[in-house]
Amino acid sequence: MNEGQGADRMATPLLEVRSLEKTYFRPQAEVRVLKGLNLELGAGETLAVLGASGVGKSTLLNILGGLDRPTGGVVRFEGQEIFKWSDNELARFRNRAIGFVFQFHHLLSEFNALENVMMPCLVAGLPKIQARRRAEELLEMVGLAHRKDHRIGELSGGEQQRVAVARSLIMKPRLLLADEPTGNLDSRTGAKVNEMMMKLNREMGLSTVVATHNRELAHLMDRRIELVDGRAESGGPWPGGKNEG
């Protein structure tokens, strides 16, 4: 990335978060998880979100993707405040603009790999033939074309997670949110999934936010932030990492 490209990205961020607050109200106490958090993400940029367990990484991703509403603050996507939208508008936003990958793949065991990848298109009402074509293309990209007719239980853990990544991309989202995407895999399989995600980021120009404990995955990102006491502390590029120099 040259200096001009970096400046353009930050001048018009794809994602902008300002003074984000999230408090969970429990019967015996209030739990304040996010406390005035700020961040920006440019088009095609990758960001690692680090922090100890329970610090709010998953909460942050759920809010960025419109799965959970904040207690306070603003989240803008392409300049629009997403929490001014109705529930139906938020659901459409999640389906068409956001791809989600979780630690546990949440695939449907009664369907095969191809059918699982097709599912978001079918939910959105796209023609079945179009959904099938897109799904086959994505399974080819993630190296699983030869396994498309296999049911989920017949796939390895790494293959299941690759199917989940393909499913997250079927609607051609602008933003991929991944929550510990390799946390349930062994180190070798996880490394392969990490490399695949970064390859897809380069090929598709996909903006990506990854919440992770995996420092090897974080090293592949353009930037990193650390969640500390509900706020984001910028770590910049990793020394010797993707954007060094």
Backbone as CSV, one residue per row, in Angstrom:
resi,resn,N_x,N_y,N_z,CA_x,CA_y,CA_z,C_x,C_y,C_z
1,MET,0.850,-1.198,0.000,0.000,0.000,0.000,0.879,1.240,0.000
2,ASN,0.661,2.172,-0.953,1.458,3.391,-0.934,0.786,4.441,-0.060
3,GLU,1.487,5.564,0.176,0.983,6.563,1.111,-0.321,7.181,0.630
4,GLY,-0.448,7.412,-0.693,-1.668,8.008,-1.236,-2.869,7.116,-1.038
5,GLN,-2.696,5.801,-1.257,-3.785,4.865,-1.062,-4.223,4.836,0.387
6,GLY,-3.255,4.830,1.302,-3.583,4.802,2.717,-4.359,6.035,3.128
7,ALA,-3.958,7.223,2.619,-4.647,8.460,2.952,-6.076,8.449,2.436
8,ASP,-6.281,7.929,1.203,-7.629,7.873,0.634,-8.533,6.979,1.466
9,ARG,-7.988,5.839,1.925,-8.789,4.928,2.719,-9.291,5.596,3.993
10,MET,-8.399,6.238,4.700,-8.781,6.825,5.965,-9.614,8.085,5.792
11,ALA,-9.512,8.746,4.612,-10.328,9.935,4.366,-11.793,9.556,4.223
12,THR,-12.068,8.388,3.651,-13.438,7.926,3.467,-13.528,6.475,3.950
13,PRO,-13.571,6.273,5.257,-13.548,4.907,5.778,-14.801,4.124,5.394
14,LEU,-14.622,2.841,5.153,-15.763,1.965,4.948,-16.563,1.860,6.239
15,LEU,-15.831,1.745,7.352,-16.444,1.555,8.664,-15.883,2.587,9.626
16,GLU,-16.771,3.226,10.366,-16.348,4.246,11.328,-17.124,4.053,12.629
17,VAL,-16.400,3.979,13.729,-16.993,3.787,15.049,-16.577,4.951,15.934
18,ARG,-17.553,5.561,16.581,-17.272,6.705,17.438,-17.965,6.549,18.792
19,SER,-17.151,6.647,19.856,-17.647,6.667,21.246,-18.567,5.493,21.544
20,LEU,-18.173,4.310,21.089,-19.028,3.133,21.224,-19.081,2.659,22.677
21,GLU,-20.306,2.447,23.160,-20.535,1.969,24.518,-21.409,0.719,24.477
22,LYS,-21.095,-0.239,25.334,-21.966,-1.391,25.510,-21.953,-1.813,26.965
23,THR,-23.149,-1.789,27.561,-23.324,-2.216,28.945,-24.371,-3.309,28.995
24,TYR,-24.069,-4.386,29.706,-25.040,-5.444,29.942,-25.637,-5.234,31.332
25,PHE,-26.948,-5.202,31.386,-27.638,-4.944,32.648,-28.068,-6.272,33.267
26,ARG,-27.366,-6.665,34.327,-27.634,-7.907,35.031,-28.465,-7.621,36.288
27,PRO,-29.145,-8.628,36.812,-29.967,-8.400,38.011,-29.191,-7.813,39.185
28,GLN,-27.914,-8.214,39.328,-27.165,-7.760,40.492,-26.101,-6.719,40.183
29,ALA,-25.854,-6.476,38.900,-24.802,-5.509,38.557,-24.886,-5.132,37.082
30,GLU,-24.316,-3.982,36.772,-24.145,-3.581,35.381,-22.720,-3.926,34.950
31,VAL,-22.618,-4.533,33.777,-21.301,-4.902,33.251,-21.022,-4.020,32.037
32,ARG,-20.098,-3.093,32.212,-19.754,-2.152,31.136,-18.589,-2.735,30.345
33,VAL,-18.864,-3.177,29.120,-17.870,-3.903,28.328,-17.081,-2.970,27.420
34,LEU,-17.758,-2.127,26.667,-17.098,-1.166,25.780,-17.327,0.240,26.314
35,LYS,-16.247,1.044,26.324,-16.285,2.343,27.002,-15.710,3.424,26.093
36,GLY,-16.515,3.956,25.202,-16.061,5.055,24.363,-15.065,4.633,23.314
37,LEU,-15.265,3.473,22.717,-14.315,2.918,21.743,-14.440,3.624,20.393
38,ASN,-13.296,3.906,19.771,-13.239,4.531,18.448,-12.370,3.695,17.521
39,LEU,-12.803,3.549,16.253,-11.936,2.923,15.250,-12.456,3.252,13.856
40,GLU,-11.568,3.091,12.873,-11.913,3.261,11.462,-11.300,2.114,10.673
41,LEU,-11.962,1.775,9.569,-11.460,0.724,8.686,-11.681,1.164,7.248
42,GLY,-10.605,1.116,6.466,-10.698,1.499,5.070,-11.130,0.348,4.182
43,ALA,-11.565,0.668,2.978,-11.949,-0.361,2.007,-10.748,-1.240,1.689
44,GLY,-10.925,-2.550,1.777,-9.859,-3.495,1.485,-8.838,-3.675,2.594
45,GLU,-9.013,-2.992,3.715,-8.051,-3.058,4.816,-8.375,-4.221,5.748
46,THR,-7.352,-4.740,6.408,-7.530,-5.807,7.388,-7.092,-5.329,8.763
47,LEU,-7.859,-5.740,9.777,-7.621,-5.283,11.143,-7.749,-6.459,12.102
48,ALA,-6.755,-6.636,12.963,-6.808,-7.641,14.025,-7.238,-6.965,15.321
49,VAL,-8.185,-7.590,16.012,-8.635,-7.117,17.324,-8.151,-8.119,18.358
50,LEU,-7.236,-7.678,19.221,-6.624,-8.532,20.231,-7.141,-8.162,21.613
51,GLY,-6.896,-9.043,22.559,-7.304,-8.764,23.930,-7.583,-10.047,24.678
52,ALA,-7.602,-9.950,26.002,-7.846,-11.120,26.841,-9.276,-11.622,26.671
53,SER,-9.530,-12.849,27.069,-10.881,-13.392,27.036,-11.811,-12.540,27.901
54,GLY,-13.008,-12.291,27.383,-13.996,-11.527,28.133,-13.847,-10.028,28.041
55,VAL,-12.883,-9.548,27.233,-12.639,-8.112,27.167,-13.606,-7.403,26.221
56,GLY,-14.333,-8.144,25.382,-15.336,-7.505,24.526,-15.096,-7.662,23.040
57,LYS,-14.191,-8.556,22.633,-13.902,-8.711,21.202,-15.134,-9.198,20.426
58,SER,-15.789,-10.232,20.946,-16.981,-10.757,20.269,-18.107,-9.739,20.295
59,THR,-18.256,-9.045,21.408,-19.281,-7.997,21.506,-19.064,-6.937,20.441
60,LEU,-17.811,-6.525,20.257,-17.503,-5.516,19.255,-17.889,-6.004,17.861
61,LEU,-17.499,-7.222,17.501,-17.824,-7.738,16.172,-19.329,-7.862,15.971
62,ASN,-20.041,-8.296,17.005,-21.497,-8.411,16.886,-22.153,-7.060,16.636
63,ILE,-21.615,-6.020,17.245,-22.153,-4.670,17.022,-21.793,-4.174,15.628
64,LEU,-20.550,-4.390,15.204,-20.134,-3.950,13.870,-21.000,-4.589,12.784
65,GLY,-21.418,-5.834,13.016,-22.231,-6.542,12.029,-23.723,-6.378,12.220
66,GLY,-24.138,-5.547,13.166,-25.557,-5.312,13.368,-26.291,-6.442,14.049
67,LEU,-25.560,-7.390,14.671,-26.200,-8.483,15.402,-26.643,-8.043,16.797
68,ASP,-25.979,-7.033,17.335,-26.270,-6.523,18.672,-26.250,-5.008,18.597
69,ARG,-27.077,-4.375,19.402,-27.129,-2.909,19.406,-26.283,-2.352,20.550
70,PRO,-25.589,-1.248,20.312,-24.787,-0.651,21.379,-25.666,0.096,22.374
71,THR,-25.116,0.353,23.551,-25.786,1.190,24.536,-25.653,2.665,24.164
72,GLY,-24.546,3.013,23.520,-24.323,4.382,23.091,-23.264,4.435,22.012
73,GLY,-23.147,5.585,21.356,-22.159,5.763,20.311,-22.725,5.544,18.923
74,VAL,-21.847,5.639,17.933,-22.262,5.625,16.528,-21.429,4.597,15.758
75,VAL,-22.097,3.836,14.883,-21.426,2.955,13.929,-21.896,3.360,12.538
76,ARG,-20.948,3.793,11.706,-21.287,4.194,10.328,-20.670,3.208,9.349
77,PHE,-21.461,2.789,8.384,-20.987,1.948,7.287,-21.223,2.712,6.002
78,GLU,-20.127,3.003,5.303,-20.188,3.842,4.098,-20.933,5.146,4.377
79,GLY,-20.662,5.705,5.558,-21.201,7.000,5.935,-22.594,6.988,6.530
80,GLN,-23.238,5.830,6.597,-24.599,5.752,7.114,-24.608,5.133,8.513
81,GLU,-25.378,5.739,9.422,-25.489,5.231,10.789,-26.405,4.014,10.800
82,ILE,-25.826,2.835,11.014,-26.603,1.611,10.826,-27.672,1.418,11.905
83,PHE,-27.487,1.985,13.086,-28.478,1.760,14.137,-29.612,2.784,14.112
84,LYS,-29.667,3.576,13.050,-30.861,4.366,12.747,-31.817,3.576,11.854
85,TRP,-31.348,2.424,11.374,-32.170,1.597,10.497,-33.134,0.747,11.313
86,SER,-34.205,0.308,10.651,-35.162,-0.605,11.270,-34.546,-2.004,11.376
87,ASP,-35.202,-2.889,12.108,-34.714,-4.262,12.231,-34.663,-4.946,10.865
88,ASN,-35.645,-4.688,10.019,-35.647,-5.286,8.676,-34.488,-4.764,7.831
89,GLU,-34.215,-3.464,7.954,-33.092,-2.881,7.208,-31.759,-3.437,7.708
90,LEU,-31.646,-3.629,9.023,-30.429,-4.219,9.582,-30.253,-5.663,9.108
91,ALA,-31.351,-6.409,9.037,-31.270,-7.793,8.564,-30.803,-7.838,7.112
92,ARG,-31.289,-6.917,6.300,-30.866,-6.851,4.890,-29.393,-6.472,4.797
93,PHE,-28.969,-5.559,5.649,-27.558,-5.147,5.713,-26.662,-6.337,6.063
94,ARG,-27.062,-7.107,7.077,-26.266,-8.269,7.481,-26.183,-9.284,6.351
95,ASN,-27.268,-9.491,5.643,-27.296,-10.504,4.594,-26.483,-10.104,3.377
96,ARG,-26.497,-8.813,3.041,-25.916,-8.388,1.768,-24.558,-7.701,1.888
97,ALA,-24.248,-7.087,3.021,-23.009,-6.304,3.129,-21.971,-6.929,4.043
98,ILE,-22.396,-7.866,4.907,-21.510,-8.414,5.932,-21.388,-9.918,5.766
99,GLY,-20.153,-10.425,5.885,-19.918,-11.852,5.977,-19.416,-12.178,7.368
100,PHE,-19.952,-13.235,7.965,-19.566,-13.635,9.318,-18.884,-14.999,9.292
101,VAL,-17.775,-15.107,10.030,-17.128,-16.397,10.266,-16.887,-16.512,11.770
102,PHE,-17.346,-17.618,12.346,-17.233,-17.801,13.792,-16.279,-18.944,14.115
103,GLN,-15.892,-19.032,15.382,-14.999,-20.102,15.818,-15.639,-21.464,15.552
104,PHE,-16.929,-21.581,15.853,-17.689,-22.788,15.557,-18.501,-22.493,14.305
105,HIS,-18.330,-23.307,13.297,-18.749,-22.956,11.944,-20.249,-22.760,11.763
106,HIS,-21.088,-23.366,12.615,-22.550,-23.231,12.521,-23.089,-23.668,11.160
107,LEU,-22.490,-24.689,10.587,-23.003,-25.247,9.338,-24.172,-26.182,9.649
108,LEU,-25.004,-26.425,8.650,-26.179,-27.273,8.813,-25.822,-28.704,8.427
109,SER,-25.824,-29.591,9.413,-25.301,-30.941,9.215,-26.128,-31.774,8.245
110,GLU,-27.413,-31.430,8.075,-28.261,-32.224,7.193,-28.057,-31.892,5.715
111,PHE,-27.266,-30.855,5.433,-27.006,-30.452,4.051,-25.539,-30.696,3.695
112,ASN,-25.256,-30.748,2.398,-23.877,-30.915,1.967,-23.163,-29.566,1.888
113,ALA,-21.889,-29.603,1.529,-21.094,-28.372,1.507,-21.679,-27.348,0.545
114,LEU,-22.048,-27.768,-0.646,-22.597,-26.854,-1.646,-23.880,-26.208,-1.147
115,GLU,-24.770,-26.988,-0.571,-26.045,-26.456,-0.090,-25.837,-25.471,1.052
116,ASN,-24.862,-25.743,1.931,-24.569,-24.807,3.017,-24.089,-23.466,2.482
117,VAL,-23.225,-23.498,1.486,-22.712,-22.244,0.917,-23.824,-21.486,0.196
118,MET,-24.723,-22.191,-0.447,-25.827,-21.568,-1.177,-26.829,-20.865,-0.261
119,MET,-26.931,-21.295,0.991,-28.044,-20.919,1.864,-28.318,-19.415,1.953
120,PRO,-27.309,-18.532,2.158,-27.627,-17.106,2.245,-28.279,-16.552,0.977
121,CYS,-27.888,-17.062,-0.190,-28.503,-16.626,-1.441,-29.974,-17.033,-1.487
122,LEU,-30.263,-18.243,-1.045,-31.638,-18.725,-1.065,-32.500,-17.938,-0.080
123,VAL,-31.929,-17.612,1.086,-32.640,-16.784,2.068,-32.954,-15.414,1.485
124,ALA,-32.020,-14.891,0.687,-32.203,-13.568,0.069,-33.141,-13.605,-1.136
125,GLY,-33.562,-14.814,-1.545,-34.503,-14.926,-2.652,-33.875,-14.937,-4.030
126,LEU,-32.562,-15.180,-4.115,-31.917,-15.254,-5.421,-32.262,-16.577,-6.099
127,PRO,-32.291,-16.604,-7.425,-32.605,-17.843,-8.136,-31.631,-18.957,-7.763
128,LYS,-32.146,-20.169,-7.666,-31.342,-21.308,-7.230,-30.161,-21.547,-8.158
129,ILE,-30.355,-21.387,-9.454,-29.263,-21.637,-10.399,-28.131,-20.634,-10.202
130,GLN,-28.487,-19.371,-9.866,-27.480,-18.354,-9.602,-26.750,-18.656,-8.296
131,ALA,-27.500,-19.074,-7.277,-26.895,-19.423,-5.994,-25.934,-20.597,-6.158
132,ARG,-26.319,-21.579,-6.940,-25.472,-22.754,-7.144,-24.178,-22.370,-7.858
133,ARG,-24.286,-21.515,-8.866,-23.097,-21.107,-9.612,-22.122,-20.355,-8.711
134,ARG,-22.636,-19.424,-7.917,-21.775,-18.677,-6.994,-21.116,-19.613,-5.989
135,ALA,-21.893,-20.550,-5.449,-21.369,-21.463,-4.435,-20.272,-22.349,-5.014
136,GLU,-20.472,-22.829,-6.222,-19.449,-23.667,-6.855,-18.166,-22.880,-7.091
137,GLU,-18.281,-21.612,-7.483,-17.108,-20.779,-7.696,-16.330,-20.582,-6.393
138,LEU,-17.055,-20.348,-5.301,-16.390,-20.110,-4.019,-15.756,-21.392,-3.471
139,LEU,-16.429,-22.505,-3.625,-15.821,-23.760,-3.177,-14.557,-24.070,-3.974
140,GLU,-14.547,-23.687,-5.236,-13.328,-23.819,-6.039,-12.225,-22.928,-5.466
141,MET,-12.591,-21.693,-5.090,-11.601,-20.755,-4.555,-10.983,-21.249,-3.257
142,VAL,-11.791,-21.922,-2.424,-11.260,-22.378,-1.131,-10.747,-23.823,-1.205
143,GLY,-10.658,-24.360,-2.419,-10.048,-25.667,-2.622,-10.919,-26.852,-2.243
144,LEU,-12.245,-26.675,-2.320,-13.140,-27.758,-1.911,-14.146,-28.145,-2.994
145,ALA,-13.860,-27.828,-4.241,-14.791,-28.189,-5.311,-15.046,-29.690,-5.341
146,HIS,-14.009,-30.455,-5.033,-14.140,-31.917,-5.083,-14.911,-32.487,-3.900
147,ARG,-15.241,-31.634,-2.920,-15.959,-32.093,-1.725,-17.363,-31.488,-1.639
148,LYS,-17.827,-30.868,-2.719,-19.071,-30.103,-2.650,-20.285,-30.950,-2.305
149,ASP,-20.285,-32.226,-2.671,-21.447,-33.086,-2.438,-21.361,-33.848,-1.117
150,HIS,-20.322,-33.586,-0.336,-20.149,-34.275,0.946,-20.918,-33.547,2.046
151,ARG,-21.569,-34.325,2.893,-22.245,-33.738,4.045,-21.204,-33.234,5.048
152,ILE,-21.638,-32.316,5.902,-20.712,-31.630,6.804,-19.971,-32.613,7.699
153,GLY,-20.652,-33.649,8.184,-20.015,-34.623,9.055,-18.932,-35.435,8.372
154,GLU,-18.890,-35.397,7.045,-17.876,-36.130,6.292,-16.630,-35.287,6.021
155,LEU,-16.640,-34.042,6.468,-15.523,-33.125,6.246,-14.691,-32.978,7.508
156,SER,-13.401,-32.712,7.342,-12.534,-32.436,8.486,-12.856,-31.064,9.068
157,GLY,-12.290,-30.778,10.254,-12.525,-29.477,10.876,-12.078,-28.322,10.001
158,GLY,-10.902,-28.471,9.379,-10.405,-27.414,8.501,-11.275,-27.243,7.271
159,GLU,-11.763,-28.348,6.731,-12.645,-28.265,5.563,-13.965,-27.611,5.933
160,GLN,-14.491,-27.931,7.096,-15.728,-27.304,7.552,-15.563,-25.793,7.683
161,GLN,-14.415,-25.370,8.224,-14.210,-23.926,8.379,-14.036,-23.250,7.025
162,ARG,-13.441,-23.931,6.061,-13.338,-23.367,4.718,-14.706,-23.245,4.067
163,VAL,-15.581,-24.210,4.309,-16.964,-24.095,3.837,-17.635,-22.877,4.479
164,ALA,-17.389,-22.671,5.778,-17.973,-21.521,6.476,-17.472,-20.202,5.884
165,VAL,-16.190,-20.143,5.536,-15.650,-18.943,4.907,-16.307,-18.719,3.547
166,ALA,-16.438,-19.789,2.749,-17.097,-19.667,1.447,-18.531,-19.173,1.609
167,ARG,-19.248,-19.725,2.586,-20.628,-19.290,2.840,-20.674,-17.804,3.209
168,SER,-19.704,-17.337,3.983,-19.702,-15.934,4.413,-19.505,-14.978,3.235
169,LEU,-18.964,-15.481,2.121,-18.644,-14.624,0.975,-19.660,-14.722,-0.157
170,ILE,-20.667,-15.586,-0.025,-21.569,-15.889,-1.136,-22.359,-14.665,-1.591
171,MET,-22.667,-13.733,-0.675,-23.440,-12.540,-1.041,-22.538,-11.373,-1.453
172,LYS,-21.267,-11.664,-1.677,-20.289,-10.653,-2.088,-20.273,-9.456,-1.121
173,PRO,-20.021,-9.735,0.170,-20.049,-8.653,1.172,-18.895,-7.685,0.992
174,ARG,-19.054,-6.499,1.572,-17.976,-5.515,1.594,-17.064,-5.736,2.791
175,LEU,-17.617,-6.352,3.857,-16.887,-6.480,5.119,-17.025,-7.907,5.647
176,LEU,-15.879,-8.516,5.993,-15.855,-9.832,6.616,-15.500,-9.664,8.085
177,LEU,-16.327,-10.239,8.966,-16.082,-10.224,10.403,-15.820,-11.658,10.846
178,ALA,-14.651,-11.905,11.411,-14.263,-13.258,11.793,-13.920,-13.277,13.280
179,ASP,-14.625,-14.120,14.024,-14.453,-14.203,15.474,-13.737,-15.501,15.823
180,GLU,-12.458,-15.406,16.163,-11.617,-16.569,16.457,-11.809,-17.657,15.389
181,PRO,-11.607,-17.332,14.112,-11.954,-18.269,13.039,-11.135,-19.550,13.034
182,THR,-9.964,-19.539,13.692,-9.145,-20.754,13.733,-8.961,-21.264,15.161
183,GLY,-9.746,-20.728,16.085,-9.573,-21.088,17.492,-9.915,-22.527,17.804
184,ASN,-10.691,-23.186,16.938,-11.097,-24.557,17.181,-10.312,-25.563,16.332
185,LEU,-9.216,-25.074,15.705,-8.428,-25.910,14.797,-7.018,-26.109,15.340
186,ASP,-6.372,-27.184,14.921,-4.968,-27.355,15.283,-4.136,-26.313,14.544
187,SER,-2.888,-26.112,14.997,-2.079,-25.004,14.483,-1.817,-25.120,12.986
188,ARG,-1.563,-26.315,12.497,-1.264,-26.486,11.079,-2.491,-26.191,10.213
189,THR,-3.650,-26.737,10.613,-4.885,-26.487,9.859,-5.276,-25.020,9.958
190,GLY,-5.121,-24.451,11.159,-5.441,-23.034,11.343,-4.599,-22.145,10.457
191,ALA,-3.310,-22.463,10.307,-2.427,-21.667,9.455,-2.900,-21.692,8.007
192,LYS,-3.375,-22.857,7.554,-3.877,-22.965,6.184,-5.123,-22.111,5.987
193,VAL,-6.024,-22.114,6.988,-7.236,-21.286,6.903,-6.860,-19.803,6.928
194,ASN,-5.892,-19.429,7.773,-5.427,-18.042,7.826,-4.916,-17.581,6.460
195,GLU,-4.067,-18.388,5.857,-3.499,-18.039,4.551,-4.592,-17.907,3.497
196,MET,-5.579,-18.794,3.562,-6.678,-18.735,2.606,-7.480,-17.451,2.767
197,MET,-7.756,-17.051,4.007,-8.518,-15.824,4.244,-7.775,-14.607,3.705
198,MET,-6.465,-14.562,3.893,-5.695,-13.430,3.405,-5.620,-13.428,1.875
199,LYS,-5.564,-14.598,1.287,-5.575,-14.706,-0.169,-6.893,-14.172,-0.729
200,LEU,-7.998,-14.522,-0.083,-9.306,-14.034,-0.520,-9.414,-12.521,-0.331
201,ASN,-8.830,-12.008,0.753,-8.821,-10.558,0.972,-8.130,-9.848,-0.185
202,ARG,-6.982,-10.370,-0.619,-6.248,-9.746,-1.719,-7.014,-9.865,-3.039
203,GLU,-7.593,-11.013,-3.284,-8.248,-11.247,-4.567,-9.580,-10.511,-4.688
204,MET,-10.283,-10.335,-3.575,-11.624,-9.770,-3.606,-11.683,-8.329,-3.102
205,GLY,-10.568,-7.800,-2.573,-10.585,-6.446,-2.028,-11.506,-6.311,-0.836
206,LEU,-11.574,-7.365,-0.044,-12.530,-7.460,1.054,-11.959,-6.841,2.323
207,SER,-12.679,-5.928,2.948,-12.277,-5.423,4.258,-12.534,-6.500,5.295
208,THR,-11.617,-6.648,6.255,-11.707,-7.769,7.190,-11.352,-7.316,8.600
209,VAL,-12.188,-7.695,9.565,-11.879,-7.502,10.979,-11.880,-8.874,11.627
210,VAL,-10.768,-9.224,12.278,-10.619,-10.528,12.907,-10.353,-10.341,14.388
211,ALA,-11.227,-10.916,15.222,-10.962,-10.986,16.660,-10.243,-12.292,16.931
212,THR,-9.071,-12.227,17.540,-8.274,-13.438,17.661,-7.287,-13.373,18.825
213,HIS,-6.949,-14.561,19.346,-5.810,-14.703,20.244,-4.578,-15.142,19.460
214,ASN,-4.776,-15.487,18.202,-3.721,-16.074,17.378,-2.796,-14.984,16.841
215,ARG,-1.604,-14.895,17.403,-0.677,-13.835,16.992,-0.186,-14.043,15.562
216,GLU,-0.088,-15.288,15.128,0.328,-15.544,13.748,-0.698,-14.991,12.770
217,LEU,-1.991,-15.180,13.054,-3.030,-14.603,12.209,-2.993,-13.081,12.275
218,ALA,-2.854,-12.539,13.478,-2.815,-11.077,13.625,-1.663,-10.465,12.854
219,HIS,-0.545,-11.159,12.769,0.623,-10.659,12.036,0.331,-10.504,10.541
220,LEU,-0.688,-11.192,10.031,-1.031,-11.098,8.613,-1.884,-9.870,8.300
221,MET,-2.402,-9.216,9.331,-3.302,-8.083,9.140,-2.538,-6.785,8.868
222,ASP,-3.213,-5.825,8.232,-2.616,-4.507,8.001,-2.326,-3.786,9.314
223,ARG,-3.311,-3.838,10.238,-3.192,-3.117,11.511,-3.737,-3.996,12.622
224,ARG,-3.452,-3.583,13.855,-4.007,-4.269,15.008,-4.441,-3.238,16.044
225,ILE,-5.457,-3.605,16.810,-5.809,-2.850,18.007,-5.912,-3.839,19.163
226,GLU,-5.693,-3.348,20.350,-5.817,-4.164,21.555,-6.937,-3.571,22.397
227,LEU,-7.907,-4.408,22.777,-8.961,-3.949,23.663,-8.464,-4.030,25.103
228,VAL,-8.445,-2.872,25.750,-7.996,-2.767,27.130,-8.998,-1.914,27.890
229,ASP,-9.623,-2.511,28.911,-10.587,-1.790,29.738,-11.669,-1.122,28.887
230,GLY,-12.145,-1.838,27.869,-13.265,-1.356,27.074,-12.929,-0.361,25.997
231,ARG,-11.634,-0.057,25.835,-11.225,0.911,24.811,-10.195,0.276,23.882
232,ALA,-10.064,0.875,22.700,-9.128,0.345,21.704,-7.815,1.095,21.776
233,GLU,-6.740,0.351,21.990,-5.397,0.927,21.944,-4.752,0.507,20.638
234,SER,-4.421,1.475,19.803,-3.874,1.171,18.492,-2.463,0.632,18.618
235,GLY,-2.218,-0.477,17.884,-0.873,-1.034,17.863,-0.156,-0.755,16.563
236,GLY,-0.888,-0.171,15.569,-0.277,0.088,14.274,0.078,-1.202,13.570
237,PRO,0.952,-1.137,12.559,1.411,-2.370,11.884,2.355,-3.154,12.786
238,TRP,2.389,-4.472,12.589,3.329,-5.304,13.328,4.763,-5.047,12.881
239,PRO,5.716,-5.012,13.813,7.117,-4.949,13.401,7.455,-6.189,12.547
240,GLY,7.911,-5.947,11.345,8.229,-7.053,10.437,7.018,-7.707,9.843
241,GLY,5.825,-7.122,10.043,4.598,-7.740,9.570,4.214,-7.266,8.187
242,LYS,2.930,-7.447,7.863,2.442,-7.253,6.500,2.712,-5.853,5.968
243,ASN,2.502,-4.849,6.827,2.612,-3.454,6.350,3.918,-2.782,6.759
244,GLU,4.820,-3.546,7.301,6.091,-2.943,7.729,6.823,-2.367,6.519
245,GLY,7.225,-1.121,6.608,7.944,-0.478,5.531,7.044,0.060,4.478
